[in-house]
Amino acid sequence: MRSTKAGTTEPAWVRYTLIGIALAFMFLFLVLPLAAVFAEALRKGVDAYWEALKEPDAWSSIRLTLVTAAIAVPLNLVFGVAAAWAIAKFEFRGKAFLTTLVDLPFSVSPVVAGLIYVLMFGAQGWFGPWLMAHDVKIIFAVPGIVLATVFVTFPFIARELIPLMQAQGNDEEQAAIVLGASGWQTFWYVTLPNIKWGLIYGVILCNARAMGEFGAVSVVSGHIRGQTNTLPLHVEVLYNEYQSVAAFAVASLLALLALVTLVIKSVVQWRQERAMQAAADAPPERPLKLKETP
């Protein structure tokens, strides 16, 4: 028995060494940088911290970040559910191409994505002259920031739902349709309850990326202080102006967002695992027996 146990488990010193390396890595590259952000933000006291956050440009960047996320996340929610529904539940020509398009923002640099929008909607772009003639401003304005944010964040919800829907199959939906349910009723009462935790998980990740996006937004925003600077861009401006305390104070808001997102993500993941475990442990329904006719 002892030889079997020794042959299937690592020595205690190996386990403790691996755990120590993992904990040291997390402390050096996760805990310590986060602690440094808050320590630097509060280096000159709480009053200086609040003064940095109450600055008009800081409030403008906060509002713009919230507005951008409030527009981009619902749009990606609709697109993600529709794309996941189409890819997971139906077979059609071009399905592989659609799946590739969903993954495109993961393979394209955000800076390149921003340059694409400049090429399309900039003053010298494809649609630039027409937009200028009609006094429509996209680049160096809020619409360009929203478009860039939507592009870099739209895979998150779809990629979270596609494998979940594929694993669930079509049996419940087909049964609902056979019983007379419409397409909307099937989605609302059958599909949505089965994917709700995965959907919430995807929305959380999408919102976190939307608020923290830097590369694509930096290209299309123009860095107009007080108008087109989101929180990450405002941190860069303050740091370049050697206002380190104010920069870290604003950065602490993004750090808090990351921590809150991590906590919510863990709770949602735990609830999702509990729901899946409860479904797996539930006894199978007994089939109905038809009475024999004499």
Helices and strands as residue ranges (DSSP letters): H 2-8, H 12-26, I 27-31, H 32-41, H 46-54, H 56-89, H 95-107, H 110-121, H 128-133, H 142-153, H 155-168, H 171-178, H 183-186, I 187-191, H 192-212, H 215-221, H 231-240, H 244-281
